[in-house]
Amino acid sequence: MKRTLIAMLIAAPFAVAPFAASAASGDLKGKCSMTAAKTTKKADLDKMAKVKHDEAKKIAQDSAGGGKVTKGGIETEDGCLVYSFHVKDTAGKGQTEVFVDAGDGKILKTEHEGAARAALEKPVDKTKEIAGATKEAVTGTPSTNQAAKK
């Protein structure tokens, strides 16, 4: 009986995951002005974008009510070509992730992340930063996170 219960507890997250992913995906589909494949290189995404990085960054900051951009850059989200920026709350109570359309500069979506979630993302961000610095050192091409810090 114990083994059956343990097996069910271990298997439950895997059974639910496909449904959760399908409910979350497609959030931006049909709302954006430009599309791109998930496998498109960052340099090609930059070339495709009609709105430039600094302009999108300013739009995100204004939308979030000011604050400092802690990370962000161009990416493909739900098939849409977007800039995603994390803007730190001026009150220090978390951050807002702002998705800016890379084609027309419109805000497609904002998500407020509390201080706890922002803290949970820090180790992942640090790992990405180290990986980006390593990639830059090896290839001479700055990563998106490194470019966002400049």
CNS distance restraints for C-alpha pairs under 8 A (distance, minus, plus):
assign (resid   1 and name CA) (resid   5 and name CA) 6.33 0.50 0.50
assign (resid   2 and name CA) (resid   6 and name CA) 6.19 0.50 0.50
assign (resid   3 and name CA) (resid   7 and name CA) 6.04 0.50 0.50
assign (resid   4 and name CA) (resid   8 and name CA) 6.16 0.50 0.50
assign (resid   5 and name CA) (resid   9 and name CA) 6.23 0.50 0.50
assign (resid   6 and name CA) (resid  10 and name CA) 6.19 0.50 0.50
assign (resid   7 and name CA) (resid  11 and name CA) 6.06 0.50 0.50
assign (resid   8 and name CA) (resid  12 and name CA) 5.91 0.50 0.50
assign (resid   9 and name CA) (resid  13 and name CA) 7.72 0.50 0.50
assign (resid  10 and name CA) (resid  14 and name CA) 7.90 0.50 0.50
assign (resid  11 and name CA) (resid  15 and name CA) 6.39 0.50 0.50
assign (resid  12 and name CA) (resid  16 and name CA) 6.36 0.50 0.50
assign (resid  13 and name CA) (resid  17 and name CA) 5.95 0.50 0.50
assign (resid  14 and name CA) (resid  18 and name CA) 7.49 0.50 0.50
assign (resid  16 and name CA) (resid  20 and name CA) 6.37 0.50 0.50
assign (resid  17 and name CA) (resid  21 and name CA) 6.10 0.50 0.50
assign (resid  18 and name CA) (resid  22 and name CA) 6.21 0.50 0.50
assign (resid  19 and name CA) (resid  23 and name CA) 6.21 0.50 0.50
assign (resid  20 and name CA) (resid  24 and name CA) 6.26 0.50 0.50
assign (resid  21 and name CA) (resid  25 and name CA) 6.02 0.50 0.50
assign (resid  22 and name CA) (resid  26 and name CA) 7.83 0.50 0.50
assign (resid  25 and name CA) (resid  78 and name CA) 6.29 0.50 0.50
assign (resid  26 and name CA) (resid  78 and name CA) 5.44 0.50 0.50
assign (resid  27 and name CA) (resid  78 and name CA) 6.75 0.50 0.50
assign (resid  28 and name CA) (resid  32 and name CA) 6.71 0.50 0.50
assign (resid  28 and name CA) (resid  77 and name CA) 7.29 0.50 0.50
assign (resid  28 and name CA) (resid  78 and name CA) 5.88 0.50 0.50
assign (resid  28 and name CA) (resid  79 and name CA) 7.95 0.50 0.50
assign (resid  28 and name CA) (resid  80 and name CA) 6.89 0.50 0.50
assign (resid  28 and name CA) (resid 108 and name CA) 7.03 0.50 0.50
assign (resid  28 and name CA) (resid 109 and name CA) 7.75 0.50 0.50
assign (resid  29 and name CA) (resid  78 and name CA) 5.95 0.50 0.50
assign (resid  29 and name CA) (resid  79 and name CA) 6.73 0.50 0.50
assign (resid  29 and name CA) (resid  80 and name CA) 6.74 0.50 0.50
assign (resid  31 and name CA) (resid 108 and name CA) 6.86 0.50 0.50
assign (resid  32 and name CA) (resid  80 and name CA) 5.94 0.50 0.50
assign (resid  32 and name CA) (resid  81 and name CA) 7.53 0.50 0.50
assign (resid  32 and name CA) (resid 101 and name CA) 6.11 0.50 0.50
assign (resid  32 and name CA) (resid 103 and name CA) 7.77 0.50 0.50
assign (resid  32 and name CA) (resid 108 and name CA) 7.13 0.50 0.50
assign (resid  33 and name CA) (resid  80 and name CA) 7.74 0.50 0.50
assign (resid  33 and name CA) (resid 101 and name CA) 6.90 0.50 0.50
assign (resid  33 and name CA) (resid 102 and name CA) 7.84 0.50 0.50
assign (resid  33 and name CA) (resid 103 and name CA) 5.56 0.50 0.50
assign (resid  33 and name CA) (resid 104 and name CA) 6.75 0.50 0.50
assign (resid  34 and name CA) (resid  80 and name CA) 5.91 0.50 0.50
assign (resid  34 and name CA) (resid  81 and name CA) 5.53 0.50 0.50
assign (resid  34 and name CA) (resid 101 and name CA) 7.58 0.50 0.50
assign (resid  34 and name CA) (resid 102 and name CA) 7.04 0.50 0.50
assign (resid  34 and name CA) (resid 103 and name CA) 5.60 0.50 0.50
assign (resid  35 and name CA) (resid  76 and name CA) 7.76 0.50 0.50
assign (resid  35 and name CA) (resid  79 and name CA) 5.47 0.50 0.50
assign (resid  35 and name CA) (resid  80 and name CA) 4.29 0.50 0.50
assign (resid  35 and name CA) (resid  81 and name CA) 5.10 0.50 0.50
assign (resid  36 and name CA) (resid  40 and name CA) 6.89 0.50 0.50
assign (resid  36 and name CA) (resid  45 and name CA) 7.65 0.50 0.50
assign (resid  36 and name CA) (resid  76 and name CA) 6.23 0.50 0.50
assign (resid  36 and name CA) (resid  79 and name CA) 5.61 0.50 0.50
assign (resid  36 and name CA) (resid  80 and name CA) 5.87 0.50 0.50
assign (resid  36 and name CA) (resid  81 and name CA) 5.57 0.50 0.50
assign (resid  37 and name CA) (resid  76 and name CA) 6.84 0.50 0.50
assign (resid  37 and name CA) (resid  79 and name CA) 6.06 0.50 0.50
assign (resid  38 and name CA) (resid  76 and name CA) 5.59 0.50 0.50
assign (resid  38 and name CA) (resid  77 and name CA) 7.70 0.50 0.50
assign (resid  38 and name CA) (resid  79 and name CA) 6.81 0.50 0.50
assign (resid  40 and name CA) (resid  44 and name CA) 6.59 0.50 0.50
assign (resid  40 and name CA) (resid  45 and name CA) 6.69 0.50 0.50
assign (resid  41 and name CA) (resid  45 and name CA) 6.35 0.50 0.50
assign (resid  42 and name CA) (resid  46 and name CA) 6.24 0.50 0.50
assign (resid  42 and name CA) (resid  74 and name CA) 7.24 0.50 0.50
assign (resid  42 and name CA) (resid  75 and name CA) 7.24 0.50 0.50
assign (resid  42 and name CA) (resid 144 and name CA) 7.35 0.50 0.50
assign (resid  43 and name CA) (resid  47 and name CA) 6.47 0.50 0.50
assign (resid  44 and name CA) (resid  48 and name CA) 6.24 0.50 0.50
assign (resid  45 and name CA) (resid  49 and name CA) 6.29 0.50 0.50
assign (resid  45 and name CA) (resid  74 and name CA) 6.97 0.50 0.50
assign (resid  45 and name CA) (resid  75 and name CA) 7.25 0.50 0.50
assign (resid  45 and name CA) (resid  81 and name CA) 7.45 0.50 0.50
assign (resid  46 and name CA) (resid  52 and name CA) 7.81 0.50 0.50
assign (resid  46 and name CA) (resid  74 and name CA) 6.99 0.50 0.50
assign (resid  49 and name CA) (resid  81 and name CA) 7.54 0.50 0.50
assign (resid  49 and name CA) (resid 102 and name CA) 5.14 0.50 0.50
assign (resid  49 and name CA) (resid 103 and name CA) 5.81 0.50 0.50
assign (resid  50 and name CA) (resid 102 and name CA) 6.08 0.50 0.50
assign (resid  50 and name CA) (resid 103 and name CA) 4.96 0.50 0.50
assign (resid  50 and name CA) (resid 104 and name CA) 7.00 0.50 0.50
assign (resid  51 and name CA) (resid  55 and name CA) 6.60 0.50 0.50
assign (resid  51 and name CA) (resid  56 and name CA) 6.51 0.50 0.50
assign (resid  51 and name CA) (resid 101 and name CA) 8.00 0.50 0.50
assign (resid  51 and name CA) (resid 102 and name CA) 5.19 0.50 0.50
assign (resid  51 and name CA) (resid 103 and name CA) 5.82 0.50 0.50
assign (resid  51 and name CA) (resid 104 and name CA) 6.48 0.50 0.50
assign (resid  51 and name CA) (resid 105 and name CA) 6.11 0.50 0.50
assign (resid  52 and name CA) (resid  56 and name CA) 6.25 0.50 0.50
assign (resid  52 and name CA) (resid 102 and name CA) 7.53 0.50 0.50
assign (resid  53 and name CA) (resid  57 and name CA) 6.07 0.50 0.50
assign (resid  53 and name CA) (resid  73 and name CA) 7.11 0.50 0.50
assign (resid  53 and name CA) (resid  74 and name CA) 7.58 0.50 0.50
assign (resid  53 and name CA) (resid  83 and name CA) 7.62 0.50 0.50
assign (resid  54 and name CA) (resid  58 and name CA) 6.27 0.50 0.50
assign (resid  55 and name CA) (resid  59 and name CA) 6.31 0.50 0.50
assign (resid  56 and name CA) (resid  60 and name CA) 6.19 0.50 0.50
assign (resid  56 and name CA) (resid  83 and name CA) 6.76 0.50 0.50
assign (resid  56 and name CA) (resid 100 and name CA) 6.35 0.50 0.50
assign (resid  56 and name CA) (resid 102 and name CA) 7.51 0.50 0.50
assign (resid  56 and name CA) (resid 105 and name CA) 6.37 0.50 0.50
assign (resid  57 and name CA) (resid  61 and name CA) 6.22 0.50 0.50
assign (resid  57 and name CA) (resid  69 and name CA) 7.67 0.50 0.50
assign (resid  57 and name CA) (resid  83 and name CA) 8.00 0.50 0.50
assign (resid  57 and name CA) (resid  85 and name CA) 6.98 0.50 0.50
assign (resid  58 and name CA) (resid  62 and name CA) 6.10 0.50 0.50
assign (resid  59 and name CA) (resid  63 and name CA) 6.07 0.50 0.50
assign (resid  59 and name CA) (resid 100 and name CA) 7.56 0.50 0.50
assign (resid  59 and name CA) (resid 105 and name CA) 7.39 0.50 0.50
assign (resid  59 and name CA) (resid 107 and name CA) 7.98 0.50 0.50
assign (resid  60 and name CA) (resid  64 and name CA) 6.19 0.50 0.50
assign (resid  60 and name CA) (resid  85 and name CA) 6.63 0.50 0.50
assign (resid  60 and name CA) (resid  87 and name CA) 7.45 0.50 0.50
assign (resid  60 and name CA) (resid  98 and name CA) 5.72 0.50 0.50
assign (resid  60 and name CA) (resid  99 and name CA) 7.51 0.50 0.50
assign (resid  60 and name CA) (resid 100 and name CA) 6.83 0.50 0.50
assign (resid  60 and name CA) (resid 107 and name CA) 7.69 0.50 0.50
assign (resid  61 and name CA) (resid  65 and name CA) 6.30 0.50 0.50
assign (resid  61 and name CA) (resid  66 and name CA) 4.93 0.50 0.50
assign (resid  61 and name CA) (resid  67 and name CA) 6.39 0.50 0.50
assign (resid  61 and name CA) (resid  68 and name CA) 7.29 0.50 0.50
assign (resid  61 and name CA) (resid  69 and name CA) 7.03 0.50 0.50
assign (resid  61 and name CA) (resid  87 and name CA) 6.40 0.50 0.50
assign (resid  62 and name CA) (resid  66 and name CA) 5.39 0.50 0.50
assign (resid  63 and name CA) (resid  98 and name CA) 7.74 0.50 0.50
assign (resid  63 and name CA) (resid 107 and name CA) 7.89 0.50 0.50
assign (resid  64 and name CA) (resid  87 and name CA) 6.69 0.50 0.50
assign (resid  64 and name CA) (resid  89 and name CA) 7.74 0.50 0.50
assign (resid  64 and name CA) (resid  96 and name CA) 6.48 0.50 0.50
assign (resid  64 and name CA) (resid  98 and name CA) 7.48 0.50 0.50
assign (resid  66 and name CA) (resid  87 and name CA) 7.80 0.50 0.50
assign (resid  66 and name CA) (resid  89 and name CA) 7.73 0.50 0.50
assign (resid  66 and name CA) (resid  90 and name CA) 6.98 0.50 0.50
assign (resid  67 and name CA) (resid  87 and name CA) 5.95 0.50 0.50
assign (resid  67 and name CA) (resid  88 and name CA) 5.37 0.50 0.50
assign (resid  67 and name CA) (resid  89 and name CA) 5.64 0.50 0.50
assign (resid  67 and name CA) (resid  90 and name CA) 5.02 0.50 0.50
assign (resid  68 and name CA) (resid  87 and name CA) 5.48 0.50 0.50
assign (resid  68 and name CA) (resid  88 and name CA) 5.31 0.50 0.50
assign (resid  68 and name CA) (resid  89 and name CA) 7.67 0.50 0.50
assign (resid  68 and name CA) (resid  90 and name CA) 7.77 0.50 0.50
assign (resid  69 and name CA) (resid  85 and name CA) 6.54 0.50 0.50
assign (resid  69 and name CA) (resid  86 and name CA) 5.64 0.50 0.50
assign (resid  69 and name CA) (resid  87 and name CA) 4.32 0.50 0.50
assign (resid  69 and name CA) (resid  88 and name CA) 6.16 0.50 0.50
assign (resid  70 and name CA) (resid  85 and name CA) 7.61 0.50 0.50
assign (resid  70 and name CA) (resid  86 and name CA) 5.67 0.50 0.50
assign (resid  70 and name CA) (resid  87 and name CA) 5.98 0.50 0.50
assign (resid  70 and name CA) (resid  88 and name CA) 6.46 0.50 0.50
assign (resid  70 and name CA) (resid 149 and name CA) 7.78 0.50 0.50
assign (resid  71 and name CA) (resid  85 and name CA) 5.86 0.50 0.50
assign (resid  71 and name CA) (resid  86 and name CA) 5.46 0.50 0.50
assign (resid  71 and name CA) (resid  87 and name CA) 7.65 0.50 0.50
assign (resid  71 and name CA) (resid 145 and name CA) 6.29 0.50 0.50
assign (resid  71 and name CA) (resid 148 and name CA) 6.21 0.50 0.50
assign (resid  71 and name CA) (resid 149 and name CA) 7.09 0.50 0.50
assign (resid  72 and name CA) (resid  83 and name CA) 7.05 0.50 0.50
assign (resid  72 and name CA) (resid  84 and name CA) 5.28 0.50 0.50
assign (resid  72 and name CA) (resid  85 and name CA) 4.08 0.50 0.50
assign (resid  72 and name CA) (resid  86 and name CA) 6.08 0.50 0.50
assign (resid  72 and name CA) (resid 144 and name CA) 7.33 0.50 0.50
assign (resid  72 and name CA) (resid 145 and name CA) 6.21 0.50 0.50
assign (resid  72 and name CA) (resid 148 and name CA) 5.98 0.50 0.50
assign (resid  73 and name CA) (resid  83 and name CA) 5.19 0.50 0.50
assign (resid  73 and name CA) (resid  84 and name CA) 5.60 0.50 0.50
assign (resid  73 and name CA) (resid  85 and name CA) 6.36 0.50 0.50
assign (resid  73 and name CA) (resid 144 and name CA) 5.62 0.50 0.50
assign (resid  73 and name CA) (resid 145 and name CA) 6.65 0.50 0.50
assign (resid  73 and name CA) (resid 147 and name CA) 7.94 0.50 0.50
assign (resid  73 and name CA) (resid 148 and name CA) 6.23 0.50 0.50
assign (resid  74 and name CA) (resid  81 and name CA) 7.30 0.50 0.50
assign (resid  74 and name CA) (resid  82 and name CA) 5.71 0.50 0.50
assign (resid  74 and name CA) (resid  83 and name CA) 4.22 0.50 0.50
assign (resid  74 and name CA) (resid  84 and name CA) 6.37 0.50 0.50
assign (resid  74 and name CA) (resid 102 and name CA) 7.76 0.50 0.50
assign (resid  74 and name CA) (resid 144 and name CA) 7.16 0.50 0.50
assign (resid  75 and name CA) (resid  81 and name CA) 6.08 0.50 0.50
assign (resid  75 and name CA) (resid  82 and name CA) 5.60 0.50 0.50
assign (resid  75 and name CA) (resid  83 and name CA) 6.04 0.50 0.50
assign (resid  75 and name CA) (resid  84 and name CA) 7.07 0.50 0.50
assign (resid  76 and name CA) (resid  80 and name CA) 5.38 0.50 0.50
assign (resid  76 and name CA) (resid  81 and name CA) 4.85 0.50 0.50
assign (resid  76 and name CA) (resid  82 and name CA) 6.06 0.50 0.50
assign (resid  77 and name CA) (resid  81 and name CA) 6.65 0.50 0.50
assign (resid  77 and name CA) (resid  82 and name CA) 6.75 0.50 0.50
assign (resid  80 and name CA) (resid 101 and name CA) 7.88 0.50 0.50
assign (resid  81 and name CA) (resid 101 and name CA) 6.60 0.50 0.50
assign (resid  81 and name CA) (resid 102 and name CA) 5.73 0.50 0.50
assign (resid  81 and name CA) (resid 103 and name CA) 7.52 0.50 0.50
assign (resid  82 and name CA) (resid  99 and name CA) 6.20 0.50 0.50
assign (resid  82 and name CA) (resid 100 and name CA) 5.48 0.50 0.50
assign (resid  82 and name CA) (resid 101 and name CA) 4.72 0.50 0.50
assign (resid  82 and name CA) (resid 102 and name CA) 4.81 0.50 0.50
assign (resid  82 and name CA) (resid 103 and name CA) 7.94 0.50 0.50
assign (resid  83 and name CA) (resid  98 and name CA) 7.96 0.50 0.50
assign (resid  83 and name CA) (resid  99 and name CA) 5.66 0.50 0.50
assign (resid  83 and name CA) (resid 100 and name CA) 5.05 0.50 0.50
assign (resid  83 and name CA) (resid 101 and name CA) 6.49 0.50 0.50
assign (resid  83 and name CA) (resid 102 and name CA) 6.13 0.50 0.50
assign (resid  84 and name CA) (resid  97 and name CA) 6.68 0.50 0.50
assign (resid  84 and name CA) (resid  98 and name CA) 5.66 0.50 0.50
assign (resid  84 and name CA) (resid  99 and name CA) 4.61 0.50 0.50
assign (resid  84 and name CA) (resid 100 and name CA) 6.41 0.50 0.50
assign (resid  85 and name CA) (resid  97 and name CA) 5.51 0.50 0.50
assign (resid  85 and name CA) (resid  98 and name CA) 5.32 0.50 0.50
assign (resid  85 and name CA) (resid  99 and name CA) 6.69 0.50 0.50
assign (resid  86 and name CA) (resid  95 and name CA) 6.26 0.50 0.50
assign (resid  86 and name CA) (resid  96 and name CA) 5.61 0.50 0.50
assign (resid  86 and name CA) (resid  97 and name CA) 4.39 0.50 0.50
assign (resid  86 and name CA) (resid  98 and name CA) 6.46 0.50 0.50
assign (resid  87 and name CA) (resid  95 and name CA) 5.36 0.50 0.50
assign (resid  87 and name CA) (resid  96 and name CA) 5.21 0.50 0.50
assign (resid  87 and name CA) (resid  97 and name CA) 6.27 0.50 0.50
assign (resid  87 and name CA) (resid  98 and name CA) 7.52 0.50 0.50
assign (resid  88 and name CA) (resid  92 and name CA) 6.93 0.50 0.50
assign (resid  88 and name CA) (resid  94 and name CA) 6.23 0.50 0.50
assign (resid  88 and name CA) (resid  95 and name CA) 4.24 0.50 0.50
assign (resid  88 and name CA) (resid  96 and name CA) 6.51 0.50 0.50
assign (resid  89 and name CA) (resid  93 and name CA) 5.95 0.50 0.50
assign (resid  89 and name CA) (resid  94 and name CA) 5.62 0.50 0.50
assign (resid  89 and name CA) (resid  95 and name CA) 4.92 0.50 0.50
assign (resid  89 and name CA) (resid  96 and name CA) 6.94 0.50 0.50
assign (resid  92 and name CA) (resid 115 and name CA) 7.71 0.50 0.50
assign (resid  93 and name CA) (resid 114 and name CA) 6.23 0.50 0.50
assign (resid  93 and name CA) (resid 115 and name CA) 5.40 0.50 0.50
assign (resid  94 and name CA) (resid 112 and name CA) 7.48 0.50 0.50
assign (resid  94 and name CA) (resid 113 and name CA) 5.64 0.50 0.50
assign (resid  94 and name CA) (resid 114 and name CA) 4.29 0.50 0.50
assign (resid  94 and name CA) (resid 115 and name CA) 3.93 0.50 0.50
assign (resid  94 and name CA) (resid 116 and name CA) 7.51 0.50 0.50
assign (resid  94 and name CA) (resid 117 and name CA) 7.78 0.50 0.50
assign (resid  94 and name CA) (resid 118 and name CA) 6.13 0.50 0.50
assign (resid  95 and name CA) (resid 112 and name CA) 5.97 0.50 0.50
assign (resid  95 and name CA) (resid 113 and name CA) 5.25 0.50 0.50
assign (resid  95 and name CA) (resid 114 and name CA) 6.45 0.50 0.50
assign (resid  95 and name CA) (resid 115 and name CA) 7.18 0.50 0.50
assign (resid  95 and name CA) (resid 118 and name CA) 6.88 0.50 0.50
assign (resid  96 and name CA) (resid 110 and name CA) 6.60 0.50 0.50
assign (resid  96 and name CA) (resid 111 and name CA) 5.54 0.50 0.50
assign (resid  96 and name CA) (resid 112 and name CA) 4.30 0.50 0.50
assign (resid  96 and name CA) (resid 113 and name CA) 5.76 0.50 0.50
assign (resid  97 and name CA) (resid 110 and name CA) 5.54 0.50 0.50
assign (resid  97 and name CA) (resid 111 and name CA) 5.09 0.50 0.50
assign (resid  97 and name CA) (resid 112 and name CA) 6.28 0.50 0.50
assign (resid  97 and name CA) (resid 113 and name CA) 7.30 0.50 0.50
assign (resid  98 and name CA) (resid 107 and name CA) 7.15 0.50 0.50
assign (resid  98 and name CA) (resid 108 and name CA) 7.84 0.50 0.50
assign (resid  98 and name CA) (resid 109 and name CA) 6.09 0.50 0.50
assign (resid  98 and name CA) (resid 110 and name CA) 4.50 0.50 0.50
assign (resid  98 and name CA) (resid 111 and name CA) 6.61 0.50 0.50
assign (resid  99 and name CA) (resid 107 and name CA) 5.92 0.50 0.50
assign (resid  99 and name CA) (resid 108 and name CA) 5.49 0.50 0.50
assign (resid  99 and name CA) (resid 109 and name CA) 5.23 0.50 0.50
assign (resid  99 and name CA) (resid 110 and name CA) 6.19 0.50 0.50
assign (resid 100 and name CA) (resid 105 and name CA) 5.69 0.50 0.50
assign (resid 100 and name CA) (resid 106 and name CA) 5.66 0.50 0.50
assign (resid 100 and name CA) (resid 107 and name CA) 4.63 0.50 0.50
assign (resid 100 and name CA) (resid 108 and name CA) 5.77 0.50 0.50
assign (resid 100 and name CA) (resid 109 and name CA) 7.51 0.50 0.50
assign (resid 101 and name CA) (resid 105 and name CA) 4.91 0.50 0.50
assign (resid 101 and name CA) (resid 106 and name CA) 5.31 0.50 0.50
assign (resid 101 and name CA) (resid 107 and name CA) 6.27 0.50 0.50
assign (resid 101 and name CA) (resid 108 and name CA) 6.28 0.50 0.50
assign (resid 113 and name CA) (resid 117 and name CA) 5.93 0.50 0.50
assign (resid 113 and name CA) (resid 118 and name CA) 6.30 0.50 0.50
assign (resid 114 and name CA) (resid 118 and name CA) 6.26 0.50 0.50
assign (resid 115 and name CA) (resid 119 and name CA) 6.07 0.50 0.50
assign (resid 116 and name CA) (resid 120 and name CA) 6.30 0.50 0.50
assign (resid 117 and name CA) (resid 121 and name CA) 6.37 0.50 0.50
assign (resid 118 and name CA) (resid 122 and name CA) 6.62 0.50 0.50
assign (resid 120 and name CA) (resid 124 and name CA) 7.91 0.50 0.50
assign (resid 121 and name CA) (resid 125 and name CA) 6.11 0.50 0.50
assign (resid 122 and name CA) (resid 126 and name CA) 6.10 0.50 0.50
assign (resid 123 and name CA) (resid 127 and name CA) 6.22 0.50 0.50
assign (resid 124 and name CA) (resid 128 and name CA) 6.24 0.50 0.50
assign (resid 125 and name CA) (resid 129 and name CA) 6.07 0.50 0.50
assign (resid 126 and name CA) (resid 130 and name CA) 6.23 0.50 0.50
assign (resid 127 and name CA) (resid 131 and name CA) 6.15 0.50 0.50
assign (resid 128 and name CA) (resid 132 and name CA) 5.98 0.50 0.50
assign (resid 128 and name CA) (resid 145 and name CA) 7.73 0.50 0.50
assign (resid 129 and name CA) (resid 133 and name CA) 6.18 0.50 0.50
assign (resid 129 and name CA) (resid 145 and name CA) 6.54 0.50 0.50
assign (resid 129 and name CA) (resid 146 and name CA) 6.94 0.50 0.50
assign (resid 130 and name CA) (resid 134 and name CA) 6.13 0.50 0.50
assign (resid 131 and name CA) (resid 135 and name CA) 6.09 0.50 0.50
assign (resid 132 and name CA) (resid 136 and name CA) 6.10 0.50 0.50
assign (resid 132 and name CA) (resid 142 and name CA) 7.00 0.50 0.50
assign (resid 132 and name CA) (resid 143 and name CA) 5.08 0.50 0.50
assign (resid 132 and name CA) (resid 144 and name CA) 7.81 0.50 0.50
assign (resid 132 and name CA) (resid 145 and name CA) 7.02 0.50 0.50
assign (resid 132 and name CA) (resid 146 and name CA) 6.61 0.50 0.50
assign (resid 133 and name CA) (resid 137 and name CA) 6.14 0.50 0.50
assign (resid 133 and name CA) (resid 142 and name CA) 7.44 0.50 0.50
assign (resid 133 and name CA) (resid 143 and name CA) 7.38 0.50 0.50
assign (resid 133 and name CA) (resid 146 and name CA) 7.16 0.50 0.50
assign (resid 134 and name CA) (resid 138 and name CA) 6.18 0.50 0.50
assign (resid 135 and name CA) (resid 139 and name CA) 5.82 0.50 0.50
assign (resid 135 and name CA) (resid 140 and name CA) 7.34 0.50 0.50
assign (resid 135 and name CA) (resid 141 and name CA) 7.05 0.50 0.50
assign (resid 135 and name CA) (resid 142 and name CA) 7.35 0.50 0.50
assign (resid 135 and name CA) (resid 143 and name CA) 7.22 0.50 0.50
assign (resid 136 and name CA) (resid 140 and name CA) 4.63 0.50 0.50
assign (resid 136 and name CA) (resid 141 and name CA) 4.83 0.50 0.50
assign (resid 136 and name CA) (resid 142 and name CA) 4.89 0.50 0.50
assign (resid 136 and name CA) (resid 143 and name CA) 6.64 0.50 0.50
assign (resid 137 and name CA) (resid 141 and name CA) 7.82 0.50 0.50
assign (resid 142 and name CA) (resid 146 and name CA) 6.07 0.50 0.50
assign (resid 142 and name CA) (resid 147 and name CA) 6.28 0.50 0.50
assign (resid 143 and name CA) (resid 147 and name CA) 6.25 0.50 0.50
assign (resid 144 and name CA) (resid 148 and name CA) 6.18 0.50 0.50
assign (resid 145 and name CA) (resid 149 and name CA) 6.60 0.50 0.50
assign (resid 146 and name CA) (resid 150 and name CA) 6.96 0.50 0.50
